[in-house]
Amino acid sequence: MTRIACYNVENLFARPNAFNPMDWDAGKPIIDAYHEVNELFNKPIYSAADRRRMRDLLVRLDIYSINENNVPRRKRTPTPRWAWLRNNRGSFDSQARDATQPVKIIATGRGAWIGWVELATEPTNEKATRLTGRVIDDVNADIIAIVEAEDRPSLVRFNEEMLNIPYDHVMLVDGNDPRGIDVGIMTRAGYEIESIRSNVDLTDNVGTVFSRDCAQYEVQTPNGNTVHILVNHFKSQSGGGGAKRRRQAQAVRRIVDDLVAAGEHVIVLGDLNEGPKTGQTRAENLRSLYLQNSPLIEVFTLPNFAIGNRPGTFGTCTLPKRFDYIYISQSLRQAYNGGGIFRDGLFCSLQSQNLRWPNYPDLTQENEQASDHACVFIDLNI
């Protein structure tokens, strides 16, 4: 029997300060400013209005601050609260010694300098990191898709230092998101990664499709079967993002259709960042994955899948917070042998006993939880 799982680990060792769920009201405007200013930096020519907007965003990011003379100046600190301004080549701005004079953005366009805004990070809670390892140990999957890992070296270090039985193969390819929230895979001995394909450059008529990636891993099982594992992390709920998630689901469906037409077994899994709305049974913008004669089966709909006393996988685990999914191709239906949602490392703040799920005994507060996501798994006879 082969166990396959997906788990959003919410970073392993370091995470942007702006992602802190205890201070999300402050963090969300920072994330928005971070995206906007980096987009402005990429314009070929900066207008006066562009420079004014950049300055305002850099103030919001606390890279510039308004001093006692009521003018914006560079804020010098080795430990910024939110972000750094990286200026690797050329000159982005100029600042006189006279503190009554504002810092001036002097770059004329993207070609005049090399640099970007980078989010400041802080170490994750050590207990939380250890509990993340405990969840992965307890689920004990043969193949596990990892979402929101910083990079491959971090995932390798976590595998070697935090797991009781480390995985034999660890792979992660950098995606489109510069914040260090990439997707990867870990497999046991005998589950060989035969090939890897990234879809970071996939475009449609709107533009780049994947916020991170739809990483394709061709894995051979000890029984000699080949399965194509498509690991995803769709556009977040921040700012809505439904149209983007719809495009991402459509693109994944096209990839799946091609693989299935070639006679391949396929599994699509990961954090798809959308659950059914109230009164619905399926996530609206993911419909390309389950409608229109889809070759995929959503495992939540299968018998012997242990959902537990809550239907979701994120936060309070309501149905609209069913963010994490596994879909299997129709060719794997007969191989299916159950599955479930593992929530022991996700802190339960609910008071009603019939709504609560079990937590590890030593998980007593939210900032020590393994992740704000549960781990989803299935068993297949492959």
N, C-alpha and C positions, 0 to 999 in steps of 0.2 A: 504494500500500500504506500502511496506517495502522498504526503501532506504538502499543500501549497498555501501560502499565506501572503497577506499584504499588511504593512504596518507603517503608518506615518509616525516617525519617531520624534518629530518636532525638534530636530537637531540633536547632536550627540554630545558635543563638548562646548560649543559656543553658539550663541544665537543673537541676532540683532536686538538691541535694546527696545526698538520700536515694536517688536513682536510680543512684548510682555503682556499677557492677557489680563494681568492685574491692573494695567494702566493703558488699556486699549483706547480709551477716549483721547488720551494724549498721543498714542502711537499712530493711530490711523491718519491724522493730518500729516504726520512725518513721512509715512510711506507714500502718501499722495504727492507731497512736495518732492520727495526723492525721485519718483518717476518723472514728474513734470520737468524738474530742472535738468535731469540727464537727457531728456528729449530735446529741450531747448539747446543744450550744449552741442547737439548733433546737427543743428541747422547750419547750412553752408555760410550764411551771412547773418550777423546779429544786428537787428535794428535797435534803435534807441529804446523802443518799447520792450524788446527782448531783454535788454540789459537791465531795465528797471524791474522787470518780472523776475529775472535771475536774482537780483539783489534782494527782492522781497522774499523769495523762496529760501535764499541762503540765511536770511534773518530767521525765518521760521525754523530752519534746520539747526539753528544756534551755531552756525559756522561764522556768521556775522552777528554782531550784537549792537544794539543802539546804546551809545555811551551817554555820559552826563551832559554832553553838548547836543544831544538829540540827533546824532549822525551815526550811520552804520560804520562799524570798524571790524577788522578781523578779530576773531576771538581766539586767543592763543591758549591752548590747554592740551596736555598729553593724554587726557582722558575725556574726550568730548561726550556729552550726553547722548547725542543722536547720530552725528555723522562727521566725517572728514571731507575736506576738499583736497583731492589728489591733483597736483600740478606737476606732471613728469617732464614736460618739455614746452618751451615757449612761455609766454606770460599771460595769465588770465586776468589778473587784477594788479592794481598799483595803490600803494597807501603812503601818504606823506606822514612825516613825524608829527606834524601839527594835529593834535587830537580834535581840533575843531573842523577838520577837513574829512569828508567821507571817503571811504575806500571806493576806488573807481574800477569798473570792469573795462579793461582796455582791449581784450581780445576782440577781433573783428569777425571771427567766424570759426568754424570747426578746424579749418586748415591752419589757423594761427597758433594753436597750442594743442597739447595732448594732456588730457586729464578728465576727471569725473568726480562725482560725489559717491562716497563709499559709506555704507551704514556702519556705525560703531557697534561692536558686539560685547557681550559679557559672557563669562563662563556659565554653563548651565548648572543647575543644582546637582551636586555630586550624588546625593541620594536618588534624585530623579533619574540620572544616568544609569545608576546601578539597577533601579527598578525596570528601566527599559530593557536592560540585559536579562533581567529575571523573566519578563514577559516573553521575550524571544526564546529563552531556555524552556519555559513551561509550555509554550505552543509547540515547540520542537518540530518545526516544519523542515521538510527536505529541501524545499525551494521557498525562499521568502523574498518578496519584493519590498524594498525599503524606499520610503518617501521622506523627503526633507532631511537628507544627510548633507553635511557641509561639502564633502569632496571624498574621493576614494581613499587618500591617506587617513582621513578621520574614520572612515568606515572600517578600514583594515585595522587600525589601532583599537577601535571599539570591539571588533570581532576577537582580537587577540587578548585584550585585557579584561573585557567585561562579560564574556560568555563562558559558561562552564565547559561547553563543548564547542569550540570554534568551528566555523564553516570552512570548508576546504577551498572554495572558490568565492572571491569577492570582486564584483565589478561595478563600476559607476563611471559614466561618461558625463562631463559637464554639459549642462543644458543652457537654455536661453536666459535664465534668471540669474543675475549677478549676486543675489543675496545669499548664496550658499544653501539652497533648498532643492537639491537635485534628487533624481531617482536612480536606484541601483538594484542589484540583486545579489543574493548570497545562496550558494548551493552546497549540499553535502557531497562527500566522495561518491563517485558513481553517477552523479548528475552533472555531466560535462557541458560546459558552455561552448557550443560548436561555432557559433557566429554571433556577432553583435551588429546592429544597425541603428543609427541615430536618425531621428526625423526633425532635428532642430531647424533645418532649412526648408521644411515643407511649407509651401505657400498656397493660398487660394486667391480668389479675386479681390479679397479684402487686404491680404497681407500675410505675414507670418502667422502660422496657425497655433503652434504650441507655446504656451507661456513658459514651460520648462522643456519637456520632451515627451515623445512617445517612443521610449527605448524598446527595441525589439531584440530579444535574446532567444536564440535557437538552442534548446536544451535537450540533450539525449538522456533518457532514463536508464537505470541498470538493466531493464528488460529490453532495451534497444529501441524504444519508442521515441519519436522526436516530437517535441511540443514547442510552439512559438509563444513565448511569454511577452506580452506587451504591457510595459509598466508606465503608468500615467499619473500625472498630477495636473488636473485641469485648473483653469482660471479660478481664483479665489472668489469668495462671496463679497469681498470688499468692492464697493461701488457697483454691485449687481453682478455684472459679468455674464449674464445669461446668454447673450448673443455669442460671446466668445466660446462659452462652453458648448453651445449648439454646433458651432463650426468645428470644434475639436472632436466632438462625438461623430460628426459626419466624416471627418478625416480618418478617424480610427476605423469607422465602418468600412470605408473604401479599402484600407489596408487589410482588414479582416476578410473582406469579400475576395480579394486577390489571393490571399493565402488559402482560404477554403476552396476556391476554384481549382487550386493546384493540389488539392487533396491533403492539406496539412491540418493538424490539430492546433487549436489556438486557445489561449487564455488571455483575457483582457482584465487587468486589475489595477487597483491604486485608489488614490484620493481624487474622486471626480467632483467633489465640492458642491454637490447639489442633491437634495432629497426631495421626495414628493411634497407638494404643497398640501395644506389642510384640505381634506376631502378627496385627495387623489391617492392613487396607489403607486404611481411611478413618477420619477423626476422628468419634468416636461422637456427640458433641454437636452436630455440624454436619449430621447426617443429613437434616434438613428441606431442606437445599440440594441433596441428591443422590438422595434416595429418594422414594417415594410419587408416581411418575410426574412427577418433577421436570422443569420446562421448562429446567433449567440443565445445563450440561456443565462438569465440572471439567477445566481444561486439562491438568493433570498426566496425565490418562488418554488424551489425544489423541496421535496419531502425530506425529513430527517436533517433539516438545517436548523440548528438550535439558535434561534434568535434571542431567547431569554425573555425577561419580563419588560423589556424596552425595545422598540423597533430600530433605534438609531445606532450610530457608531461614533458620534462626536458630542462633546460637551454633556448635556443632560440626556442625550440619546433619545430625543423625540423623533418621530418619523421624518419631519423636515430636516433633521440633522443626521440623516443616513447619508453620509458623504463617501464612505469607503465601500468599494464594490469588487466582486469577482464575477466575471462572465466566462462561461466555457462554450466552446463550439459544440454544435449538435453532435458531432462525431464522438464527443467525450461523455455524452449523456449516460450511456450504459456503464461507463467506468466510474460514475459518481457514487460515492459511498458515505455521504454525510458531510457535515461541516458545522461551523458556528461562529459566534462572536465572543471573543475573549476580552472581558472588561476589567479584570482584576487590578490592572495598573492605572485605570482611569478613575480619578477621584469622584466619588458619588456624593453630591451635596444635597440630594433629595432626602426629606425626612420621612415620608410615608413608607412603611415597611413593604407594601406591595409594589412599590415603584423602584425600590432600591435594588442595586446589584452588589454582589460581594466584592470587597476590596481586600488587598493584602492587609494583614493585621497591622503592619507598621506603616501603612499609608494613611496618615491622619490629617493631612492638609493639602490643599490644591497645588501649592507651589512645589510639592515633592512628587507629584504624580509622574508616572513614566512618560506619559504623553496625554494630550487632550483628545486623542483618538483611541478607539479600541482596535484590536487586531482581528482581522477576519481571515478564516481559513476554511479549506475544503480538503477532503480525502478522495483520491482518485486511484483506481486500480489500473495503473499504467506502468 
